[in-house]
Amino acid sequence: MGEHLKLSGSWALAHQENIEEMLSKVSAPFHVRKAAGRFKPSQTISFDGDKMKIIYVTIKTEEKIIPLDGSEFSSELFSNKFVATASINEDGSITVKGKVGDMDMMTVRKLDDAGQMLLTTKIDGVECYRTFVRQ
């Protein structure tokens, strides 16, 4: 079994750092940035072949399909276009690298030794850390 498949399942946010600063970089509205600091989102991850499906539940529910074969994909991030590629690393983590406008953005999803999912996002000098626990 591929180590990345261990990311499958439902996850609830347990802790986050710098979410407001990261959202500010992508031009999120003020009320969204403030609510994000108090809201406890969840996400469900599944895999189908070389694609990862993530269902995000925040103020609204959103579904994303991310190809893991290195092919380019795009989505909207507030009023910005996000263009990226994703790959599976040898340790089972998944890295998404791309651009939001003219800024580089990278997200890494991985499991820690306690079985929690760590989600690190770096954009234009700001790092956001989120820890999720299985539901």
C-alpha positions, 0 to 999 in steps of 0.5 A: 500500500502506498504510504500516501493512502494513509491520509485517507479519511475524515479529519478535523482541525485541532490546531492552526497557526498563521491562518489569518496572515496566509489568507491575507496574502491571497486577498481573502476578505477581512471577515473571512480571515477573522472567522477562519481563526475561530472556525474548526473546518474538517476535510475528507480525503480519498484516492482514486487511482492517481487522483486525490479527492478532498471535500472541505467543510468550512462555512461552505462545502467544497470539493477538489480533485487533485491529479497526483501524476504531476499534471497541471490543475487550476482552481480559484482561490478567492479572486486569484487563479491558483495553478499547480502540480501535485506529487507523492513524495517517498515518505508518503507526503503529498506536495502541491506546488504552484502560483497564486497570481505572481506568488509561489505557493506550496502545501505539504500534507503528511502524517506525524508519528502520532497519526495526525495530519500536518498541513503546511502552506507557504506563500510569499514568505508566510507559513501556515501550520494546521494539525488535523486529527481523525474523526 
